[in-house]
Amino acid sequence: MWLAIDALPLSPWGVPRDTDPRLLRAFVAVADELNFTRAAARVFVAQQSLSRDIRRLEEQLGTVLFVRTTRRVSLTPEGERLLPYAQRVLAAHDELNAAAVREERPLIVDVGAPAATGQRVLDEARLLAPDLEFVARYHSGLIGAAAEIRDGVLDVSFGRVAGLEPALLGVLDHRLIRYEKVAVLLPEGHRLARLPRVPLDALAGETLYAGAGNPETAEWTDYARRLFAGRGIGLAAPFPKIEGEAEFTRVVRRRGWSVLASEAFAALPGMVLRPLVDPVPLSPVSMVWRRGLRHPGLEVLRAAVRRLGEAGRWRERPHGSWLPEPDARVLGVAAPPVR
């Protein structure tokens, strides 16, 4: 959607420019934060993308909006003059979008599992907007949910977007919200269970379950293969899809499996959850929704992500961490050195 901004500078022919509201949101976010890193997190884009949007807006308007130094960011006098105009245009844009939502239907949100990051975001959104209706779904993986988002059955889900087919990812919008630290779920009597943290190399010779055989969680199985490659760690053979926490607990304990999990995973009876280190594997979790989705609940979810992410430092990558190369490429971040 594009809006003409009569109050902003004209083209050389005296015709008002049409400016993408996304560029104006980038401008207002940087003006509010006076920090490109915080502003990028606020509008759910990479910092490089935000900087490009600011440069593009400055080129369109024919002026410089910010003074940038290594220590601070500040508005230029022209940036200060134009800021209230941009804010009014965005307010009108938001009113137009709100008017276009003719039906206040529930927002259908797949959170993956009751203990997952998606559930925390949904819980926070319900606190922020108690009058809105959010309906939870519990798919076991993003691949299973993404096709339903495309088809309009679901609205929002969470997970590892690098595991999706490019054609499917191309019809979805996504924003990185958290780097989850990866962990291992061990039987209480396992030789490594007494350790507070498990070095990745200590799993050499072990076989771990990572959802092989369940097509809905193929992105997690792919992550495990990449993490285990060259480390002497085996991937458990494909097994039929396991549904429900009680059934998962029964099968895992019966078969004596160790399980590749994340820090958000709930420990099972008779098992212990231990973080992996040396390096610290990170599992990137993105919020994913259908491109073009208009619903007030989506903005509330974004606000919930901002609050939780800032409080929990969800987007920080610890020193010595590991991230698969495809994830770094899709998310537009630098991949840590391979160890």
C-alpha positions as semicolon CSV with decimal commas, in nm:
position;residue;x (nm);y (nm);z (nm)
1;M;0,000;0,000;0,000
2;W;0,137;0,344;-0,096
3;L;0,034;0,689;0,022
4;A;0,102;1,026;-0,136
5;I;0,274;1,262;0,106
6;D;0,195;1,615;-0,005
7;A;0,380;1,772;0,288
8;L;0,713;1,615;0,197
9;P;0,954;1,750;-0,069
10;L;0,843;1,743;-0,432
11;S;1,012;1,584;-0,729
12;P;1,199;1,816;-0,971
13;W;0,873;1,842;-1,170
14;G;0,671;1,953;-0,867
15;V;0,482;1,622;-0,831
16;P;0,447;1,478;-0,475
17;R;0,638;1,157;-0,432
18;D;0,462;0,833;-0,331
19;T;0,653;0,688;-0,039
20;D;0,637;0,330;0,087
21;P;0,502;0,332;0,446
22;R;0,772;0,077;0,533
23;L;1,037;0,345;0,476
24;L;0,847;0,586;0,697
25;R;0,820;0,325;0,972
26;A;1,196;0,278;0,953
27;F;1,244;0,657;0,980
28;V;1,012;0,691;1,280
29;A;1,166;0,389;1,457
30;V;1,520;0,527;1,424
31;A;1,400;0,873;1,527
32;D;1,239;0,728;1,840
33;E;1,526;0,499;1,937
34;L;1,824;0,700;1,803
35;N;1,987;0,359;1,771
36;F;1,984;0,148;1,454
37;T;2,015;-0,185;1,639
38;R;1,715;-0,122;1,865
39;A;1,513;0,027;1,581
40;A;1,578;-0,277;1,361
41;A;1,452;-0,511;1,635
42;R;1,147;-0,290;1,682
43;V;1,040;-0,317;1,317
44;F;1,154;-0,681;1,281
45;V;1,422;-0,636;1,015
46;A;1,797;-0,687;0,999
47;Q;2,003;-0,377;1,077
48;Q;2,147;-0,375;0,724
49;S;1,795;-0,371;0,577
50;L;1,694;-0,084;0,805
51;S;1,999;0,118;0,700
52;R;1,914;0,057;0,333
53;D;1,556;0,175;0,391
54;I;1,678;0,496;0,556
55;R;1,918;0,563;0,268
56;R;1,640;0,498;0,016
57;L;1,405;0,738;0,195
58;E;1,675;1,004;0,210
59;E;1,733;0,964;-0,165
60;Q;1,359;0,992;-0,236
61;L;1,322;1,302;-0,021
62;G;1,647;1,456;-0,139
63;T;1,768;1,529;0,212
64;V;1,967;1,383;0,501
65;L;1,754;1,274;0,796
66;F;2,017;1,159;1,048
67;V;2,367;1,246;1,159
68;R;2,551;0,918;1,220
69;T;2,874;0,886;1,413
70;T;3,041;0,586;1,577
71;R;2,896;0,697;1,912
72;R;2,552;0,840;1,844
73;V;2,267;0,894;1,603
74;S;2,075;1,221;1,594
75;L;1,813;1,387;1,374
76;T;1,919;1,661;1,137
77;P;1,712;1,981;1,142
78;E;1,535;1,858;0,826
79;G;1,471;1,521;0,992
80;E;1,313;1,696;1,290
81;R;1,094;1,902;1,057
82;L;0,970;1,601;0,860
83;L;0,916;1,364;1,154
84;P;0,567;1,485;1,256
85;Y;0,450;1,461;0,893
86;A;0,572;1,100;0,872
87;Q;0,399;1,018;1,202
88;R;0,067;1,159;1,075
89;V;0,091;0,965;0,749
90;L;0,157;0,640;0,938
91;A;-0,135;0,707;1,172
92;A;-0,362;0,750;0,870
93;H;-0,220;0,435;0,715
94;D;-0,292;0,236;1,033
95;E;-0,647;0,373;1,044
96;L;-0,701;0,263;0,685
97;N;-0,574;-0,088;0,761
98;A;-0,795;-0,110;1,069
99;A;-1,098;-0,002;0,866
100;A;-1,023;-0,274;0,610
101;V;-1,056;-0,545;0,877
102;R;-1,431;-0,593;0,855
103;E;-1,450;-0,906;1,064
104;E;-1,297;-0,943;1,408
105;R;-1,239;-1,315;1,371
106;P;-1,007;-1,504;1,605
107;L;-0,639;-1,517;1,510
108;I;-0,532;-1,882;1,480
109;V;-0,182;-1,928;1,618
110;D;0,020;-2,248;1,607
111;V;0,258;-2,249;1,904
112;G;0,416;-2,591;1,847
113;A;0,406;-2,719;2,205
114;P;0,279;-2,599;2,545
115;A;0,633;-2,524;2,667
116;A;0,759;-2,364;2,344
117;T;0,863;-2,004;2,271
118;G;0,545;-1,963;2,067
119;Q;0,332;-2,041;2,371
120;R;0,516;-1,776;2,574
121;V;0,452;-1,520;2,301
122;L;0,084;-1,615;2,284
123;D;0,048;-1,595;2,663
124;E;0,202;-1,247;2,662
125;A;-0,023;-1,136;2,374
126;R;-0,331;-1,246;2,566
127;L;-0,218;-1,036;2,861
128;L;-0,158;-0,733;2,638
129;A;-0,493;-0,761;2,457
130;P;-0,744;-0,956;2,670
131;D;-1,033;-0,850;2,446
132;L;-0,885;-1,011;2,135
133;E;-0,942;-1,379;2,066
134;F;-0,640;-1,596;1,993
135;V;-0,700;-1,964;1,921
136;A;-0,402;-2,192;1,981
137;R;-0,301;-2,489;1,767
138;Y;-0,025;-2,740;1,847
139;H;0,154;-2,864;1,536
140;S;0,477;-3,045;1,615
141;G;0,684;-2,858;1,356
142;L;0,689;-2,555;1,128
143;I;0,686;-2,758;0,807
144;G;0,350;-2,902;0,907
145;A;0,215;-2,559;0,995
146;A;0,357;-2,353;0,707
147;A;0,147;-2,517;0,436
148;E;-0,165;-2,449;0,643
149;I;-0,062;-2,084;0,680
150;R;-0,027;-2,062;0,303
151;D;-0,371;-2,218;0,260
152;G;-0,540;-1,987;0,514
153;V;-0,608;-2,259;0,771
154;L;-0,360;-2,107;1,019
155;D;-0,251;-1,744;1,058
156;V;0,076;-1,755;1,251
157;S;0,335;-2,012;1,359
158;F;0,688;-2,027;1,496
159;G;0,999;-2,223;1,403
160;R;1,309;-2,266;1,188
161;V;1,239;-2,104;0,851
162;A;1,562;-2,231;0,690
163;G;1,402;-2,575;0,676
164;L;1,116;-2,460;0,450
165;E;1,114;-2,499;0,073
166;P;1,199;-2,166;-0,099
167;A;0,868;-2,167;-0,291
168;L;0,671;-2,198;0,033
169;L;0,887;-1,946;0,219
170;G;0,832;-1,704;-0,068
171;V;0,461;-1,665;0,010
172;L;0,516;-1,614;0,384
173;D;0,650;-1,330;0,597
174;H;0,886;-1,412;0,880
175;R;1,092;-1,236;1,145
176;L;1,359;-1,383;1,370
177;I;1,247;-1,354;1,733
178;R;1,481;-1,576;1,934
179;Y;1,798;-1,781;1,932
180;E;1,713;-2,083;2,148
181;K;2,008;-2,265;2,299
182;V;2,003;-2,632;2,209
183;A;2,005;-2,897;2,482
184;V;1,998;-3,273;2,522
185;L;1,733;-3,466;2,712
186;L;1,901;-3,759;2,890
187;P;1,773;-4,053;3,098
188;E;1,853;-3,990;3,464
189;G;2,096;-4,283;3,469
190;H;2,287;-4,172;3,159
191;R;2,665;-4,132;3,195
192;L;2,638;-3,759;3,109
193;A;2,334;-3,679;3,322
194;R;2,545;-3,571;3,620
195;L;2,706;-3,288;3,419
196;P;2,546;-2,942;3,447
197;R;2,640;-2,877;3,083
198;V;2,727;-3,133;2,818
199;P;3,013;-3,062;2,574
200;L;2,903;-3,146;2,223
201;D;3,204;-3,371;2,166
202;A;3,101;-3,579;2,470
203;L;2,806;-3,706;2,264
204;A;3,038;-3,881;2,018
205;G;2,923;-4,242;1,988
206;E;2,571;-4,158;2,111
207;T;2,253;-4,184;1,904
208;L;1,994;-3,910;1,958
209;Y;1,630;-3,886;1,858
210;A;1,548;-3,574;1,652
211;G;1,210;-3,646;1,497
212;A;1,328;-3,852;1,199
213;G;1,026;-4,011;1,034
214;N;0,789;-3,725;1,117
215;P;0,747;-3,512;0,801
216;E;0,601;-3,223;1,003
217;T;0,929;-3,177;1,192
218;A;1,169;-3,234;0,902
219;E;1,329;-2,893;0,963
220;W;1,440;-3,011;1,311
221;T;1,576;-3,340;1,175
222;D;1,771;-3,142;0,915
223;Y;1,912;-2,918;1,188
224;A;2,026;-3,226;1,384
225;R;2,200;-3,376;1,080
226;R;2,393;-3,054;1,027
227;L;2,488;-3,034;1,395
228;F;2,594;-3,399;1,417
229;A;2,793;-3,404;1,091
230;G;3,159;-3,489;1,150
231;R;3,113;-3,522;1,526
232;G;3,045;-3,897;1,550
233;I;2,691;-3,843;1,680
234;G;2,422;-4,071;1,536
235;L;2,065;-3,982;1,443
236;A;1,799;-4,226;1,563
237;A;1,627;-4,418;1,285
238;P;1,293;-4,291;1,153
239;F;1,003;-4,361;1,384
240;P;0,629;-4,299;1,334
241;K;0,502;-3,957;1,438
242;I;0,450;-3,940;1,814
243;E;0,151;-3,731;1,924
244;G;0,093;-3,593;2,273
245;E;0,326;-3,536;2,566
246;A;0,223;-3,854;2,747
247;E;0,284;-4,072;2,441
248;F;0,616;-3,900;2,370
249;T;0,728;-3,963;2,729
250;R;0,623;-4,329;2,710
251;V;0,803;-4,395;2,380
252;V;1,122;-4,209;2,471
253;R;1,156;-4,382;2,808
254;R;1,066;-4,723;2,669
255;R;1,328;-4,701;2,396
256;G;1,591;-4,541;2,621
257;W;1,647;-4,253;2,381
258;S;1,843;-3,939;2,441
259;V;1,670;-3,650;2,263
260;L;1,800;-3,339;2,090
261;A;1,590;-3,056;2,233
262;S;1,608;-2,685;2,312
263;E;1,621;-2,482;2,631
264;A;1,245;-2,424;2,595
265;F;1,171;-2,797;2,612
266;A;0,994;-2,930;2,921
267;A;1,189;-3,199;3,107
268;L;1,016;-3,537;3,117
269;P;0,972;-3,760;3,424
270;G;1,283;-3,974;3,472
271;M;1,490;-3,754;3,239
272;V;1,706;-3,444;3,273
273;L;1,758;-3,151;3,035
274;R;2,119;-3,037;2,992
275;P;2,245;-2,747;2,777
276;L;2,503;-2,823;2,508
277;V;2,828;-2,628;2,502
278;D;3,162;-2,607;2,320
279;P;3,017;-2,474;2,096
280;V;2,671;-2,356;2,204
281;P;2,433;-2,466;1,924
282;L;2,162;-2,211;1,853
283;S;1,823;-2,292;1,706
284;P;1,674;-1,977;1,548
285;V;1,302;-1,934;1,606
286;S;1,110;-1,704;1,372
287;M;0,753;-1,586;1,381
288;V;0,588;-1,678;1,049
289;W;0,262;-1,550;0,901
290;R;0,080;-1,535;0,570
291;R;0,197;-1,249;0,350
292;G;-0,063;-0,974;0,339
293;L;-0,230;-1,083;0,665
294;R;-0,426;-0,798;0,824
295;H;-0,539;-0,859;1,181
296;P;-0,496;-0,654;1,502
297;G;-0,378;-0,970;1,678
298;L;-0,069;-0,982;1,457
299;E;0,044;-0,643;1,588
300;V;-0,020;-0,760;1,943
301;L;0,198;-1,068;1,883
302;R;0,473;-0,840;1,756
303;A;0,444;-0,625;2,068
304;A;0,461;-0,938;2,284
305;V;0,776;-1,048;2,101
306;R;0,937;-0,708;2,159
307;R;0,863;-0,718;2,533
308;L;0,978;-1,075;2,586
309;G;1,276;-1,039;2,356
310;E;1,406;-0,727;2,528
311;A;1,356;-0,872;2,876
312;G;1,511;-1,208;2,791
313;R;1,771;-1,086;2,537
314;W;1,630;-1,338;2,295
315;R;1,826;-1,220;1,991
316;E;2,169;-1,223;2,153
317;R;2,418;-1,478;2,020
318;P;2,663;-1,588;2,290
319;H;3,033;-1,608;2,221
320;G;3,135;-1,946;2,087
321;S;2,793;-2,028;1,944
322;W;2,707;-2,241;1,638
323;L;2,446;-2,172;1,372
324;P;2,386;-2,370;1,050
325;E;2,500;-2,186;0,738
326;P;2,154;-2,203;0,569
327;D;1,998;-2,034;0,871
328;A;2,255;-1,754;0,868
329;R;2,191;-1,704;0,495
330;V;1,809;-1,693;0,522
331;L;1,817;-1,467;0,826
332;G;2,080;-1,236;0,679
333;V;2,327;-1,271;0,967
334;A;2,691;-1,371;0,981
335;A;2,752;-1,740;1,048
336;P;2,987;-1,810;1,343
337;P;3,311;-1,991;1,258
338;V;3,260;-2,367;1,223
339;R;3,417;-2,564;1,508
